[in-house]
Amino acid sequence: MATRTRKAPPPTSGVSPAKVALASFIGTTVEWYDYFIFGTAAVLVLNDQFFPTLSPTAGLLASLGTFSVAFIARPFGSVVFGHFGDRSSRKQMLVWSLLGMGIATILIGLVPSYGTIGVAAPAILVALRFLQGFAVGGEWGGAVLMALEHAPARKRAFYSSLPQAGVPAGLVLATGAFYLAQLMPDDAFLSWGWRLPFLASSVMIAAGLYIRLKVAESPELARMLEEEDRTAPRRVPILEVLRDHKKQVLIGALSVGAGNTVFYLSSVYMLSHGPTDLGFDRGQILLTLMVAAAIDIVALPLTAMVADRIGRRRPLQLGAVIGIVIGVPMFWFFRTGTPWGIFLAMFLALPIGHAFSSSVLPSFIPGLFETRVRYTGAGLAYQLSGVIASAPAPFMATWLYLETGSSLAVGGYLSFVSVISLIAISFAPRAPLDREVAAPQHDRVPTGPAPTGS
């Protein structure tokens, strides 16, 4: 009987880790721009365009609910993209992820409003938002793995932090696009101006696809596919993850909570809470958020460099402790309503809170899994955190403020989530990635589950 052969990706020798990391950063920036413009639109305009029959508060909650649909889709995307990314090609999955995100984003910019087609408008909006979430579900795992698996062992935290920096970079572009759009007269902005940031995505998607098609495949994956038993049954990565790596998935998901919560409280909730509840100027908050996110882009790789020297666990623990401490002061500064108060709140949230708690995650979470299931395992852990931490953050913050009348209670919520992250990080097992780096060339592809001892 003829044996089945599996085509491995082309050789990747001689590829510059810096170029791969930069390409991952650019592609991630484009994809998260598409993702975040929906979040910005959700708190600024979508309630008026798609839920006009509801009260302002109910419309805002419905709009945020539409925003959260993507978080439900993200784990499914991580499983599907991870399946093929672990079995055949990381690169190809990143191309498809970006293409799917681009199509959904452009179509959102073309969806007629409720006043034109009635209830079909929010239904179409929800479907397209689900597609956005499905696409971005395959983005994070693939992008950080391309940078991580091309990087030298002693610089893995630094290089893998660059695609993570694409998250605030996408936020900067999304916030900047809406800052310019909201300078239009209100009638023009509400009728068609809000669509421009979505339609402008077409140019960025084309550029991102061109860059991604030029990137070489992951050397770790290429080596694994070369050494894999070609007569064995085809693997199903998600089944391996659920059977052998449940603890790693849980720890990975909980460890992300602090960084994701502080990020979405500042980039989504504060953007609504300031103008709606406190009467702050919308443009001022957008501009301040953009500046803080720009600083975060630089802060992420700088803090990751520390992890390459002292290890990944301690910087992450420090990040969780920072999340515990800054919750109440962050909202106290924000409530002052002064330009400096708002800036200090955003500065604590992003270049401090988010940078310290998230910069090392792109090497920490994938490091919990072997090459054969790394895309699926890391992506699933990260995207599950979106469901349990990111998506509830704006809802919980809005509910806590309505119940208590104090945004300081929201700061307490951030502290609570950060405590959970600190516990998860402290109980994380030793990373298989470190053992693979230290192993001989012929012994770098483990065949069994990773040990769960610390």
N, C-alpha and C positions, 0 to 999 in steps of 0.2 A: 504494500500500500504506500502510495506516495506521501511524503511528509509535507505538511503545510509550511510555507515560508512566510515570514513577516518582514515586510520592508521597513528598514530602519530609516530615520531621517538622515539627510546628508551630513557628512562630517562637519564639525564645528571648531576645529583647531584653528588657532590664530585669531579668534574673534576677540575684540577688545571688550572687557567687562564694562568699561565706562560707556561705550557706545550702546551696548545692549541696555544698560540701566537708563541711559538718556532716552532711548527709543521707548522703553516701558513708561518712563515719566510722561513723555509727550502723549502717547496713546491713552494712558490713564487720565491725564488732564482733560483730553477731549471727551472721554466717556463720562467722567464725573461732571463735567460742565453740562452735558445733556441731562444728567440725572438731577443736578441741583437747580437748574432753571425751573424745573417743575416745582420743586420745594419753595422757591422764591415766589413763583406765580401763585402757588396755593395760598400763601398768606396775604398776597397783595391784590389779587384780581379774580382768581378762579371761582370764588364764592359768588361774586356778582354775575359772572358770565354763565355759570353752569348750575347754580343753586339759588336763583333769585327769589324763589317762592318761600325760602326759609328766613327766619330771623337772622340778624347779623351774627350772633353767637352760634346758632345752629348751622348757618351756612359755613362759618369758619371751621367748625368741627367736621362737617361733611367734606369740606375741601381738604382738611388734614387727613381725613379718612381715605380719600382718594390717593393722597400722597403716600399713605402707609400701605396701600395695596402692593406696591413694589417690594416691600420688605417680605411679604408673604411669598412672592414669586422668586426672590433671590435664592433661597435654599434649593429650589427645584432647578434653577439655572446652574448652581454650583455642582449639582449631581450630574446633570446631563453634560455640561462642558467638561467637568472633571473626568467623566467616564472616558471620553475620547482623548482628553488631554493626557491621561495616564496610560492609555493603550496605544496611541499613535503619534500625536503631535500637540505640544503646547502652543506652538506658533499658530497653527491653523485655527485652533479654538479662539485665540485672541482676535484673529481677523473676523471670524463669524460673530463674535461678541460685539465688536465695534460696529459691524454692519447692521446687526439687529437693533442696537441702540440708536443708530443714526436714522434708520427707517421710522422707528416709533416716534422719535423726537420731531422729525419734520412733519409727520402726519398730525401730531398734536397741535402744531402751529397752524394746521389747516382745518381742524375740526370746527364746524359751525357751532354757535352758541345755543343756549337753551331757548332763547327768543326766536331762533330760526327753525330748529328741528325738534324742539320739545325735549322729552325725556330721553330721546335717542342720544342727545349730546353728552350728558354725563355717563351714559352706558358706554359710548365709544371711548370717552376719555379714560374710564376705568380700564377698559381692555388694552388701550395703548400704554397706560401706566404699568399694567401687568407685564407687557412685553419689555418695557424699559427695565423693570426689575429682574426679569428672567435673563436679559442680556448682561446686566451689570453683575449678576450672580456668578457668571463665568469670568468676569474681568479680574477681580482682585487676586484670586488664586493663581491664575495664569501669569499675570503681569509681575507679581512679586517673585514667582518661581523662575521666570526667565532671567531676572536680575540676580536672584540668589544663586541659581545653579550655574551661572557663568562666572560668578565672583570668586576670587581667591579666598581661602578659608579664613584668613585674618581680617578680611574686609567685608564679610558677608552682611553684617548688620548695616553698614554704611550703604553699600550698593543697593540692597533690597529696600532701604528706606526711601530711595528716590521715587519709585512708583507710588509709595505711600504719600510722598509729598505732592503727587498729582491730585490727591483728594482736595487739599486746601487750594491748590492751583486752579482746579475746576471751579471751586467756590468763588475764588477771586474773579474769574472770567464771568461766571453766572451773575454774581452780584454786580459787577461792573456793567454788564449788559443791561440789567434791569435798572441800575442807577441812571444810565443814559436814557433809557426808554421812559422812565417816570418823570423826566424833565419836560416831556411833551405836555401839552394841555390835557387835563384829565379826560375830557371827552375822547380825544384821539387815542390816548393811552388805553382806555377801557374798551374802545371799540376795535382797534386793530394794532395799536403800538405794542401791546404785550406779546403779540405773535412774533415780532421780529427776532428776539433772541432764539426762538425755536427754529425759525427758518434759516438764520445765519449759521446754524449748526452744520448745514450741508457742506460748506467750505471746509470747516474743521474736520469733518468726518473724512472727506476725500484726502486731506493731508495726512490724517492719522492712518488711514488704510495704506497709503503709499509707504509710509515709514515702517509699518508693521510687516509688510510684504518683503522688506529688505533685511529683516532681522534673521539671524541664524537660529536653528533649533537648539533646545537645551542640551548641553553635553551630557548631563546626568541621565536624561531620558534616552539619548542616543546610545550611550554605553549600556544601559539596562536592556534595551531592546536587542542589542547585539548579543548579549549574554543569556537572554531569556530562552528557555526550552521551547523550541519552535514546534514541537510535537504535542505540547501540553494543551489542554482546553483553554479557550479564550477566557481571560480574567474578567470579572465583574467587580470593579474597584469599590463601588458603594457597599456591596455585600461584605467584602473584606473589612471595610472600615467599620461597619455596624457589628461585625462579629469580633474583631480583634482590637479595635481602637476606640471603643465607646468612651473610656475615661479621657483619652486625649481630646476627643471632640468636645466633651463637656467642659474640660479645663480650658481649652482654647476659646470656646464661646463665652465663658464667664470672664476670662481675662480681658476680653475686649470691652466689657461693659463700661468701665470708667471712661475710656477715651471716646467711645461712641456717644455716650450720654452727654458729656460736656460739649461735644461737637454739635449735636443736634439741638441742645438747649440754646446754644449761642446762635447757630445759623438758621434755625427755624422758629423756635419759641420766642426768643427775644425780638426777632423781626416782627412778630405779630403783637407781642405783649407791650412793647414800647409805644407804638402809635395807637393801638386799640384801647388798652387799659390805662396807660399813663399819659397819653396825649403828646408823646414825643414826635419829633419830625421824622418822617419816614426816610427821607434822603440822607439825613445825618446818620441814622443807624446803618443804612446800607453802606455809606462811605466808611464808617468806622469798622464795620465788619470786614470790608474789603482790605483795609489796611492791616488789621489783625491777622487775617488769613494769609496775607502776603508775607508777614513776618514768620508765620507758622511754616511756610514753605522752606525757609532757611533753617528754622529751629529743628525741624525733624531730622535732617541728616547730621546736624551738629550733635544732637543728643545721641544719635545712633553710633557715632564715632566712639563715644565713651563705652558703649556696650562691647565694641570690638576689643577694648582693652581690659575690661573688668568682668565680662560675661553679660548674658542677656537678662538673667533673672533680677539682679539688683536694681538696674534702671527701671524695669517694669514695676517692681515693688515701690520704688520711689514715686513713680507716676501715679500709682493708686493712692499712696499717702497724700500726694498733692491734691488729688481729686477729693479726698476726705476733708482736707483743710480749707480749700478755696470755695466750697459751695455757698456758704452764707455770705462771706465777704464779696464774692462776685456779684450777687444780686443786690447787696447793699450799695455797692458802687453804682450799679446800673440804675437803681431807683432815684439817685440824686438828680438824674436828668441833665447834668452838666456835660459838656463835651469831654472833659477829662474823666469824669466818672464813668461815662459810657465806654470810653476807650480803655480805662483800667479794667472794667468788667470783661470786655472782649479780649484784652491782653492776658488776663488770668485764664480765660477759657481756652484760647487757642495756642499762642506760642508757649504758654506754661502748661496748662492742664492737658491739652490734646497732644502736644509735642512729646512731653515726658511719658505719657501713658500709651502712646501709639507708635513711636518711632521704631521700637524694637520688635513690634508685633510681626512684621513681615519676615523676620528671621526666626522668631520665637515659635509662632504657630506652625509654619511648615516644618520646622525642626523637630516637631513631635511625631512626624510621620516619615516612613520610608519612601524612597523614590517611586515605588510601584503604585502607591496610593496617595501620594503627596498632594496632587492637584485636587483630588476629590476630598480628602480629609481636611486639608487646610481651608479650602473654599467653603466646605459645609460648616466648619466651626465658626469661621468669620461671619458667614451669612446668617447662621442661627442667632448670633449675637444681635444682628439687625432686627430679628423678630422679637427677642426678649428684652433688648435694651434700647436700640435706636428708635424703632417705631413707637414704643409706648412713651418715650420721653416728652414730646410735645403734648400728647394727650394728658399724661400724668401732671405735667406742669400746669396746663390749663385748668384741670380739675382741682388741683391743690389750691390754685389761686382763687378759684370760684368758691371753694369751701372755706378757706381761711382768710381770704382778703389780704394775704401777705405773700409776696414773692419770695420771702426768706424761707418759707416752707419748701419751695422748689429747690433751694440750695441744700436743704436737709435731704431731699430725695437724691441729689447727686452724691452726697456724702455716703448715703446708705448703699447705693450701687457700687461705689468705689471700695467700700469695705468687702463686698462680695468678690470683686476683682482681686483684691489683695490676698484673700484666702485662696482663691483658685491658683494664682501665680505661685504662691508659696508651696502648694502641693503638686506642682507640675513635675512629671517624670523627667529623667535625663533624656536629652534629645538624640534620636537615632541619627540625625544629620551629623552631629559631632563624631559619632562612632564611624560613620561612613567616610568622613574626611580622614580619620586616623587609620582606617583599615587599608590593607594592601589593595592594589589595583584590581586583582581578581576576586576580591572578597567584598566589594562595595555594594552588592545588591542583596540585601537580606531577604530570606525567603519566609521567615516566620514573623509573628507579631512582635511589636516593640515591647520591651519590658516596661512595666508600669511602676517600678520602684523609683524613688527619687535619687 
